[in-house]
Amino acid sequence: MPDALVVPALAVLCVLILLGIHLMSRVKTALLGNRLCAISALLAILLTLWQGGLFRAGDVLIALAIGLAAGLVAAVRIRIMAMPQFVALLNGLGGASSALIALGAWPQAAVTGLFARFAVSLALLVGSVTLAGSLVAAGKLQRLLGQKPFVWPGHRLTVLSLLLLAAAAVAGLLTGLLPAAAVLLLVILGSLLGLALAVRVGGADMPITISLLNALSGLAGALAGMAVDNILLVFVGSVVGASGLILTQIMCRAMNRSLTAILVGQTSRAALVPAGPPAPEPVAPPVQTDPFGEAADRLGKASQVIIVPGYGMALAQAQQQVRELVLLLEKQGAIVRFAIHPVAGRMPGHMNVLLAEADVPYEQLYELDAINPEFAGCDVALVIGANDVVNPAASTAEGTPIYGMPVLAVGDARHLVICNFDDKPGYAGVPNPLYTRQERVTLLLGDAAETLRQLQTRLSETLEAEKT
């Protein structure tokens, strides 16, 4: 391809990537959009190799082959439950790639001009932050590291000091003062900053963290594109960074949490919600003689059912049992809908993907604002492995991590069936008063997959008995 056609070709690829992202916003066209983006990315790689004369570079081709093989193996072997930590790891690899591009571009940037040096320094810093933060996030999600926030004395002061030192290192690169030392210092400071920010985040805030790391990986890519004067990399990185920031804002609003509160431990935005009475002290759950029989009877007579999936459902891989229960309910004439809280899983859209895997129609999935008014009119709300996102203490337990967080109003339903592993508090550590409510609540404790199988069996028996 002649050099004169490179820029138009890049522009076409930019348009194709935008079209692919647009198609991925709809369930019916998401697969096509994903494939279009993948093909466009492949063409961009080939175009970049051609432009740089690298098709005969054996080491580059070997690296591409290794990356392709690793990606194919991961695509086949990574389970859907491990997808959040895999996405976090991919964000980290994106940051590492941007940092390496910046390192490679430094010799040229050192003589090119001030802007090139600035782009390189920021790409190094943001890429290092993204890599270290993503590794910590993946470790927490994989339970290799503790789920609870880890805070050392003077944590905020440490973060502030790292930021100031990083700014000084950037200034050193711009002025040409000890450039080799400044480059190394930026990588070290960025890694320490990513570590300090990520270890402070608890498991309940991990969806927001993944969104932020996604934004940072895009930003690092855009900066690396500026450093090497690659229009497509700047464009794609900017799109990823902007979408990640928008998603981060949406997730923060869904949890009534500020990003600062999550990263450096300030209090949540409790002022947005009026203070209420203190959360009730936890007491023993009510003793039920035949909870499965009661739940089956309620579901058998229900005409409106709302199901609330949570991380416990994902952990038990119970989405197929959920689908079978839905088919049974629909067969007897019930209208079934799903209430999806924005932070129900360990990453944005986690519940949607799990339910799609079980062939649950997307039209049955409703977001929090749309479904909350419907709980008061439904006969049964069925909670499967969700805790914090349905905890009514969010409006009363002032000073707790969930205070002020919008939750699904499952307590407004005529009857509530809760399928959870146990009656302990969720990730936020706040007792759920629904577990101890004596009226209109049925508790089915245990593994979600086994619980749903038993519930489906009892429901089938109840429906057969009604026919005879």
HUJO-V301592 format. One record per residue. OMEGA is omega as a letter, one per 30 degrees, with the letter a starting at -180 (* if undefined). D_FIRST is the distance of its C-alpha to the first C-alpha in Angstrom with 2 decimals. Layout:
omega = {OMEGA | OMEGA}
d_first = {D_FIRST | D_FIRST}
This chain:
omega = {l | a | a | a | a | a | l | l | l | l | l | l | l | l | l | l | l | l | l | l | l | l | a | l | l | a | a | a | a | a | l | l | l | l | l | l | a | l | l | l | l | l | l | l | l | l | l | l | l | a | a | l | a | a | l | l | a | a | l | a | l | l | l | a | l | l | l | l | l | l | l | l | l | a | a | a | a | l | a | l | a | a | l | l | l | l | l | l | l | l | l | l | l | l | l | l | l | l | l | l | l | l | l | a | a | a | l | a | a | a | a | a | a | a | a | l | l | l | l | a | l | l | l | a | a | l | l | l | a | a | a | l | a | l | l | l | l | l | l | a | l | a | l | l | a | a | a | l | l | a | l | l | a | a | a | l | l | l | l | l | l | l | l | l | l | l | l | l | l | l | l | l | a | a | a | a | a | a | a | l | a | l | l | a | l | l | a | a | l | l | l | l | l | l | a | a | a | a | a | a | l | a | a | a | a | l | l | a | l | l | l | l | l | l | a | l | l | l | l | l | l | l | l | l | l | a | a | l | l | a | a | l | l | a | a | l | l | l | l | a | a | a | l | l | l | l | l | l | l | a | l | l | a | a | a | a | l | a | l | l | a | a | a | l | l | a | l | a | a | a | a | a | l | l | l | l | a | l | a | l | a | l | a | l | a | l | a | a | a | a | a | l | l | l | l | l | l | a | l | a | a | l | l | a | l | a | l | l | l | a | l | l | l | a | a | a | a | a | l | l | l | a | l | l | l | l | l | l | a | l | l | l | a | l | a | l | l | l | a | l | a | a | a | a | l | l | l | l | a | a | a | a | l | a | l | l | l | l | l | a | a | a | l | a | a | l | a | a | a | a | a | l | a | a | a | a | a | a | a | l | a | a | a | l | l | a | a | a | l | a | a | l | l | l | a | a | a | l | l | a | a | a | a | a | l | a | l | a | a | a | l | a | l | l | a | l | a | l | l | a | l | a | l | l | l | a | a | l | a | l | a | a | l | a | a | l | a | a | l | l | l | a | l | a | l | l | a | a | l | l | a | l | l | a | l | l | a | l | l | l | l | a | l | l | l | l | a | *}
d_first = {0.00 | 3.84 | 6.49 | 8.25 | 6.56 | 7.22 | 10.88 | 11.07 | 9.42 | 12.01 | 14.60 | 14.26 | 14.74 | 17.68 | 19.21 | 18.95 | 20.65 | 23.32 | 23.91 | 24.33 | 26.81 | 28.65 | 28.99 | 30.36 | 33.16 | 34.79 | 36.21 | 35.40 | 31.68 | 31.31 | 30.03 | 27.31 | 26.35 | 26.34 | 24.06 | 21.63 | 21.55 | 21.20 | 18.22 | 16.54 | 17.46 | 16.07 | 12.60 | 12.98 | 14.08 | 11.27 | 8.72 | 11.35 | 11.80 | 8.35 | 8.67 | 12.18 | 11.81 | 14.25 | 13.56 | 16.37 | 18.62 | 21.47 | 23.21 | 20.31 | 19.89 | 23.69 | 23.89 | 21.45 | 23.62 | 26.76 | 25.66 | 24.67 | 28.02 | 29.97 | 28.51 | 29.33 | 32.82 | 33.47 | 32.43 | 34.92 | 37.73 | 37.92 | 40.66 | 40.54 | 43.39 | 41.35 | 38.39 | 39.52 | 39.63 | 36.35 | 34.70 | 36.41 | 35.06 | 31.47 | 32.00 | 33.19 | 30.21 | 27.96 | 30.14 | 30.07 | 26.28 | 26.20 | 28.96 | 27.18 | 24.02 | 26.45 | 28.23 | 25.13 | 24.27 | 27.88 | 27.88 | 25.20 | 26.83 | 30.19 | 29.32 | 26.92 | 29.49 | 31.84 | 29.48 | 27.16 | 30.32 | 31.67 | 28.61 | 28.73 | 32.47 | 32.42 | 29.65 | 31.83 | 34.92 | 33.71 | 31.80 | 34.99 | 37.17 | 35.06 | 35.10 | 38.85 | 39.81 | 37.84 | 39.44 | 42.84 | 42.16 | 41.04 | 44.15 | 46.41 | 45.02 | 45.36 | 48.88 | 48.26 | 49.32 | 52.08 | 51.42 | 53.67 | 52.63 | 53.22 | 54.59 | 55.96 | 58.36 | 56.70 | 53.46 | 52.57 | 53.45 | 51.18 | 48.19 | 48.98 | 49.38 | 46.03 | 44.36 | 46.15 | 45.26 | 41.58 | 41.72 | 43.35 | 40.66 | 37.94 | 40.02 | 40.27 | 36.51 | 36.21 | 38.98 | 37.87 | 41.16 | 40.98 | 37.25 | 37.27 | 40.37 | 39.02 | 35.86 | 38.08 | 40.55 | 37.99 | 36.94 | 40.63 | 41.72 | 38.94 | 39.90 | 43.57 | 42.97 | 41.08 | 43.94 | 46.63 | 45.21 | 44.49 | 47.82 | 49.62 | 48.23 | 50.36 | 49.37 | 50.20 | 47.63 | 44.79 | 42.91 | 42.68 | 41.61 | 38.73 | 37.56 | 37.80 | 35.95 | 33.15 | 33.02 | 33.11 | 30.24 | 28.10 | 29.40 | 28.66 | 25.04 | 24.70 | 26.37 | 24.17 | 21.10 | 22.85 | 23.59 | 20.01 | 18.61 | 16.60 | 16.99 | 16.60 | 19.19 | 21.46 | 21.30 | 21.98 | 24.57 | 26.29 | 26.57 | 28.01 | 30.29 | 31.61 | 32.26 | 33.95 | 36.18 | 37.15 | 38.02 | 39.98 | 41.96 | 42.71 | 43.93 | 46.06 | 47.65 | 48.35 | 50.23 | 51.77 | 50.45 | 48.83 | 45.94 | 48.10 | 50.89 | 48.71 | 47.16 | 50.19 | 53.04 | 54.43 | 56.48 | 54.98 | 55.18 | 58.62 | 59.70 | 57.71 | 60.26 | 64.02 | 65.92 | 67.87 | 70.46 | 69.59 | 68.04 | 70.74 | 71.65 | 70.35 | 72.99 | 73.14 | 71.41 | 73.81 | 75.15 | 74.31 | 76.18 | 73.60 | 70.33 | 68.31 | 70.97 | 70.98 | 67.19 | 67.09 | 69.89 | 68.15 | 64.85 | 66.68 | 68.26 | 65.21 | 63.52 | 61.01 | 59.29 | 56.72 | 55.06 | 53.82 | 51.52 | 51.15 | 49.94 | 52.94 | 51.69 | 48.32 | 50.10 | 52.26 | 49.39 | 51.73 | 49.30 | 50.03 | 53.77 | 53.16 | 51.47 | 54.37 | 56.86 | 55.09 | 55.24 | 58.94 | 59.62 | 57.78 | 59.70 | 62.92 | 61.65 | 60.53 | 57.65 | 55.48 | 53.03 | 51.23 | 51.44 | 48.42 | 48.95 | 45.82 | 46.74 | 48.31 | 45.96 | 44.32 | 41.11 | 40.29 | 40.23 | 41.70 | 44.52 | 42.32 | 40.16 | 43.31 | 44.93 | 41.86 | 41.93 | 45.48 | 44.49 | 46.31 | 45.20 | 43.34 | 45.67 | 48.52 | 47.08 | 48.39 | 47.74 | 50.65 | 51.40 | 51.34 | 53.51 | 56.06 | 58.30 | 58.43 | 60.12 | 63.52 | 63.49 | 62.29 | 64.82 | 63.16 | 60.46 | 59.21 | 57.72 | 55.87 | 55.13 | 54.82 | 57.08 | 56.00 | 54.17 | 57.43 | 59.86 | 62.11 | 63.08 | 59.90 | 62.05 | 65.10 | 64.26 | 63.70 | 62.11 | 60.34 | 56.54 | 56.50 | 58.83 | 57.43 | 54.61 | 54.35 | 55.40 | 55.79 | 59.29 | 60.29 | 63.88 | 64.32 | 64.09 | 67.35 | 66.86 | 64.51 | 63.58 | 61.94 | 60.34 | 59.66 | 60.05 | 62.90 | 64.45 | 63.21 | 61.22 | 57.42 | 54.95 | 56.41 | 59.84 | 61.64 | 64.25 | 63.62 | 66.86 | 65.83 | 66.66 | 70.26 | 70.81 | 73.71 | 73.13 | 70.33 | 68.32 | 67.90 | 66.47 | 64.84 | 64.10 | 62.12 | 58.73 | 56.95 | 55.94 | 59.50 | 61.04 | 59.04 | 59.97 | 63.62 | 63.31 | 61.72 | 64.53 | 67.23 | 65.64 | 65.56 | 69.20 | 70.13 | 68.51 | 70.20 | 73.52 | 73.23 | 72.64 | 75.80}
